[in-house]
Amino acid sequence: MKARVTAHRDFTIARIDDRLYGAFLEHLGRAIYTGIYQPDHPTADRNGMRGDVIDLVKALNVPVVRYPGGNFVSAYNWEDGIGPKDQRPTRLDLAWHTSDSNQVGIHEFADWCDSVGTEMMLAVNLGSRGLEEARNFLEYVSAPTGSYWGDLRKKNGRADPWKVRHWCLGNEMDGPWQVGHKTAHEYGRLASETGKAMRMFDKSLELIVCGSSHSGMDTYPEWERIVLEHTYEVADHISLHMYFANRAGNTAEYLSQSEKLDRYIGTVASTINVVKANKRSKRDVYISFDEWNVWYHSNQQDREILDGNGGWPHAPRLLEDIYNFEDVLQVGLILNTFIRRSDVVKIACIAQLVNVIAPIMTDPKGGAWRQTIYWPYYFASIFGRGTALNLSVEVQGYDTEIAADVGYADISGVRADDGTMTFFVVNRHATEAIDLGISVEGFGGVPRVIDHQVITHTDLRAVNTAENPDNVAPKAGSGAKVEDGVLHVSLPPHSWQMVRITT
């Protein structure tokens, strides 16, 4: 099978926002406790944070991390996580039917962000609480000393404000499962007034309002329209979430789900434009896709705790999906979609970062290791920054229940500021290799291959473990070459590849 692609210097999509490669950490399962925080671990730093996890996160160059939730935030009292640790209360978390010791709060999380080189993206509770608590949290985090909240922060060990820029106004407020669930009008009014108050404190904040939890919600996409009608003049982004699953065991259908993701983004982008036109506004609102990942492997084993039969355990094993090689392909397809939609998707957060549906796993009594999906996320984050190329793609497709003519070869292209071009490619075909030819036009110079990485495996169900952490891992590719301005590379069946060239 052949696939033909044209990449031209003058045909681009948008500048890719670095925040497209963000991540998410929630007080859920072992994401925080024995995930990033474990004071008794041999690698723990002076703040009790696991050094082995810090190293793996730093390698990803994550630009922003959303915290502390998630469903957790809708009944969270941020004040529980400040002050002396021995005086912090243990609270019951209604969202995940567990308990939280509050040993990690804003101070600890901020220090961890400094250690991995990322920015905080904080969420306020608009479920059980509201405007006043959100305002107080903002002032505690960002106010100067000489004010009540600034002085309290100083008393608790931090004189200088963190000046956090990104704030999520609640989480999944369209969901009936959410503590404090609201209608679109109720949420829109609350988010509007909360955002207005926060902007009175700092006009430079970037505020993210809740969109639909997923595209299957009965209220979608009307929810987006109503919320934006209320919040358009205070919102910078509207939040979307989507998780991917292969419950039926049909790989071809599974690997077509990125087409559904693309439609989801397109529909919400159109809704934004309608509201903008109706309001005669000059402002632009973008999409923050701040929860995305594969999530289904652990669903059955989690039921006892989530149904409340396990009491109120602290940091139990929850949502610990063990990812396989098939999921590498899916994550590669998701990232390709975000790159191609970088004109409207400015923030995206893989959910989550450690242990809980995560690319990184830890053993409380051992080390940390990379799951299979770590790798496509890593390569996109490191090499997927710059300008997204608007590629012309000709390739055979197949029909699924989700979409017609799903291309067997899925590709995105990025031109870095130094002129280097990177192509991320997934072959969806189960049995056929694809002869890919990319015509590179208008860039000048003679293109040459400088890096070629391939992830493939004979078993779609192959996983990485603590004992075999490199079972599914990238290997140097071979055979990629440029002839007469055309990059030629062979794509094995069911494979992910990255090819980088320079001119």
N, C-alpha and C positions, 0 to 999 in steps of 0.2 A: 504494500500500500504506500502511496505517496502523499505527502502534504507539502504544499507550497505557500510560503509566507513572504511578504514584502515589508521591509522596515525602511522607512524613508525619513531623513532628517527633518523634513518640514511637516510631517504628520505626527502630531503628538496629542495626548489626552489632557494632561495636567502635570503640574509639579506634585510629586508624591509627598504628602506630609509625613514626617518621620514618625508621628504618633500613630500611623497605621499599624505599627508593630508593637503596640502597647500590650499590657497584660492586666490581670485581675487577681486579687487576693481577698477572700472573704473569711470571716470567722465561721468556718464550716469544716466539719471533720478534722483532718490533720493538716489543713493548709497552713495554719498559723502554728499551732502547738505540735511539736515534733516535725513540723514542716520547715518554716523559716526560723522558729524559736525553740531552742532546747538547751537550756543552760548547762545541763549535765553531760552534753555531748562532747567528745574529745576535741572537736574542731570549733567549739563555741567561742565567740569573741567575748570581750568584756561586757557586752550588752546581752549576752545569752543567745546570740544569733548564730546559726550553724554556718561555719566557714565553708564547708564543702558545697552547700547550697548557694552561698554568695558567689563562689567561683563560677558555678554553672549559669547563674543568672547574669553575672557580669559579662560572660562570653556572648550572651544574646544581645547585649546593647539595648535593653528595653528602655524606650524613651519615657514611658509614663505607666504607672500602676494604679488601677482603680481599687478603692478600699473604703469602708470595711464590708461592703455588700452592695448588691445582692439582697436576697430576701431577708437576711439577717438585719439589715439596717432599718427595716420598717418597724422594729420594736426596740431599737438600740438607744441607750442613753450614753452619749459620748463622754459625759462627766464621770462615768464609772471607770474609765480607763486612764484617769489622771491622778496624780498624787502618789503618796507612798504605797508601794505594792502590797504591803501587809495590811493596808486599810481598804483595799479595793474589794467591792462585793462580788460574790459569785451570783450570776443571774441565769435564769432559765430562758433559753432561746426557743421561742414558739415556732419559728420557721422550720428548724431542723430537729426539734425535740431533743435538744442536748443542753448542757450547761456550759457557761463560759466563765473562766476565772478572772477575766479582765487583766491578766498579767501583761498582756500586750494592748496598748492603747496608742493614742496619737504620737506620744513622745517616742515610744519604742519603734513604731512603724516609720516615723520620720528618720530616725537614726539608721534604720535598715535601708531605707531608700538612698540615703547618703552613701552607705557602704557599697551599694550595687550601682550607683550612678544613675538614678532615675528620679523623675518628678512624681509627686503625689497627685492623685486625682480623687478627691474626697466626695463621698456621698452623704447627704443630710437625710434625716428621718422625716419624711412627710406622710408617714403612715399613722403611727400612734402619737406623733408630735407635730410641730408646725413651724411657723415663721419665727417665733421668738427663740426657740431652741436652735434653729438654723443660724440665725443672726449671732447668737452667743458663740456657737461653735466657730463660725467665721472669725469673730473678733478674738477668740482665744488663740486661734491659729495665726492670725495676721495682724492683730492690732499692736501698736507700739506700747512700751511700758509707759506708766503714767495714767493708764486707764485700768478699770477693774479687771477685765479679762487678761490684758497684757501683763499686769502685775501678778495675777494668779499663775500665769504661765511661767513667769520669772521665778516665782516661789517654788514651782515644781521643777526648776532646773534649766529653763530655757529663756534667756533674756531676749534674744533676737527673734523677731517673728519669722515664721517660715514663708509667709507671703505666697500661699498656695494659689495657683491660677485657675485650676480646673475644678468645677463643682457640679456634681450630679444632684438634681432636685428630685430626690426620691428614687425608687426602683420599681419597675414593673407595676405601676399603679393601676393598670388595666386588668390585672389578674385577680380573680376572686379568691385565690389562695393567699393573697398578700394581706398582712396585717394592716388595717386601715384602708382597704381597697376603696376606690372612689370611682364615680362616673367621670367621663371625659370633661364635663363642665365643672364638676367639683374640683378635680385635680387641676384643670387648666387655670381656674381662678386662684387656687392656693399657690401654684407654681409661679403664676404671674406676680402675685403680691410678694412672695418670698424672693423671687428674683429681683424685683424692684428694690426691695429693702437691701439686698446684698449689693446691688449696684450703687446704692447711696453710699455704702462704705467704700467700694472700690469699683470704679467704672471699667477697669481693665480686665475684670474677671471673665472667664469663659464658662458660660452656664449651659448645662445639658438637661433638657426636659425629657420626660419619659414618652417614648413612642410605644408601639405594640410589642408585647413580649414575644410574639411570633406571628407569622402571617396567617396562621390558622385560627386566630381569635375571631369571634363573631363580630367584634367591634372594629376590626381592621378593614379598610384603612380610614374609616370615618373618625376613629379615635385621633389619628394624626391631624386630620383637618381641624377638629374642634379644639384640640390642645394648642395647636399653632395659632388658631384664631385668637386665643386668649394670650399667648405668650410670645408672639412673633417678634415684638419689639424688645424683649429681654433675652430671648434664647439665642444661643450661637449654634447649638447642635440639638438634634433630636435623636434619642437613643433607640437602637434596634437590637434585638437578640435573636439568635437562631442556633439550634443544635442539630446535629446530623446523626442518623442512625441507620443501620442495616439490619433491621429486625427480621426481615424475610429471608435474609441470606442471599439476596440477588445483587451481585456486584455491579452489573451493568446499570441497574436502576439506582443503586447507591451512588455510583459515580456520576449520575446525571443530576444529583440534587443541587449542584452549584448553579444549574440553570434556574432553579427555584429561588436561590439566593439572589441571582441577578435580577429576576423579576421583582422581588421584594424591594431591592434597592431602587429600581426604576420607578416603581409605583409610588414610593415615599418621596423620591426626588420630584416627581410630577406633582404630588400633593403640596410639597413646599412651594413649588412655582405657582400653583393656583392661589394659595393663601397670599403669597407675595404680591401677585397681580391684584387680588381683591383689595388688599390694603394699600395699593400704590406705594409699596415700600421700596426703598433703595438698599435695604439690608439683605444680606445673604445668610441663610441658615443652612447648615450642613448636617451630615449624618455622622453620629458616633455609634459605631457598631461594637458596643462595649461588652458584649458577651457572645462568643462564638466558639464552637469546638465540636468534636465528636463526643456524644454522650449516650450510651445505651448499655455498654458492657456490664456495668455494675448495678443496673436498676433492680434486678430481682433480689440480690443479696442485701440491698439496703432497706428492704421493706420493713423488717422487724423494728429497726430503730425509728424509721420515719413514721411508722404506724403507732409508735409510743409503747411498744411492748418491751423495750429495753430500758425503760426508766428515763433518766436524764444523764446519760454518760458524758464525760468531758473528753472532747477530741477523739471520738471513736473513728473507726475506718468507715468513711462515707464517700460515695461517688468516686471510688478509686478505680476508675476504668484502666484496664491494662490494654494498651493500644497495640495493634498489629501492623503488618506491612500494608494491608489494604487501607488502613487509616492514614498512612503516609500519603497515598494518592489523593485521598479526600482533602486533607489539609493543604496539599499543594494546589488543588483546584480552588479551594476557598481563597487562598492567598492570591492566586492569579485573578480571581474575580475582583478582589479588593483593589488590586493594582489597576485593572482595566476600568474600575469605577472611582478612581482616585480624584476625579473632578468633583464628586459629591461626598465620598466617604473620606473624612479627614482624620478620624480617630477610630481605631479598632483595638479590642482587648481580647486576647485569647483567654478563655475561662476554663480552668484557672491556671496558676503558674506552678504550684507545688502540691503534689499528692492528690488533690481533688480535681478530677478530670484535667490532668496536667501533663506537660512535657517532662517534668522532673519528679522523680519519686525518691523517698527516703526510707531508710530502715532506722527506727529509733535506737537500735543497738548496733548499727553498722553504718554503711556509707550512703551516698546519694548517687543516682545514675540517671542517664538520659533515656526517656521512652522513645519509641520509634518516631513519634511526631515532632520530637525536638528538632530533628534535622531540617525538614522543609521550612519550619519557622525560623531556625537559625540562619539559613542561607538567605531567606527573603529579607530578614532584618538587617543582615550585614551588607548584602549586595543589591537589595531592592530599593535603594534610595536614589533619588534623582528625578528624572522626568519620565513619565509613562509614555511609551510609544504606541501610536494607533496603528496596529498591525493589520494588514490585509491577509486573511487566512483562507486557503482553499484546501479542504480535506473532506473525505467521506464521513458521513454521520450515521447514526442509528436512532430509532424511535423508542421512546419509553413512555410510561404513564405520565411522567412529569413534563416532558418536552419532546418535540419532534426534531429530527436532524441534529442530534447531539454529536459534536465533532469528536472523532476518535482521538485526535491530537488537540490538546488544550494548551495555549501558550500565552505568556505575557512577556513584554519586553521593557527594559528600563535603560535609560541613558544616564550615566553618572556625570557629575560636573567635570570630571577629568576626561570625558569623552568615551570611557569604557561602556560597552553595551553588554547587558546581561539578559539572557533568555531563560525563563523557567518553563519547562515543558512536562506535561503528563500524557502518557499513552494509555487511553482507556481500554484499548482492545486486549482481549484475554489471550489471543493466540497469534496475532500477526504483528510483526515488526513494522515500523513506519519509517520510510525513507524521507527525512525532513530536509527541505531546502529553504534557506532563508536568504532572500536577495537583499543585500545591504546597499542602499542607494543614497547618494547625496551627502555622505559624511566625509568624503575626501580620504586620501591616503589608501594604504593597502591593508585590509583587515587581516588580523591573525588571531588565532585562538590562544588565550592565556590561562584559561582554567576550564576544566570539564569534570563535573561530578555526577555520579549516577547512583540512584538507590533502586535496587531491584532485589527480588527474592523468589525462590521457587515455590514458596508457601505463603499464600495471602494471609494466613493466620499466624505467621511467625511473630514473636514478641521479643522484647528485651527484658532481661531480669537482672537482679543484683549479681547473680552468678555468671550471666552471659550478657553483659550490657551492650555488646557490639554485634549482636546477632543480626540486627537490621541497622545498617549504618552506611554512610556514603563511601563510595570508592572512586578512585580516579578513573574517568572514562577514557576510551581510546577511539581513534578513528575520526574524530571531529576535525574537519579541515575546511579551508576557504579556497575556492577556485573561481577565478573570474568574478569576484565580488559576491559569490554565493557561499553561505555557510552550509556545509553538508554534515549531517549527523544521523545516525541510525538510532531509533527508539525501540528498544526491546518491548515485547508485550508487557502490559502492566508495569510501567516504570515511571520514575520521576527523574528528571535531569535538569542540571544547570550548566549552561555554556556561556562563557564570557569571552568577548573579543575586544580588541582595540584596533584603532586605525591610525 
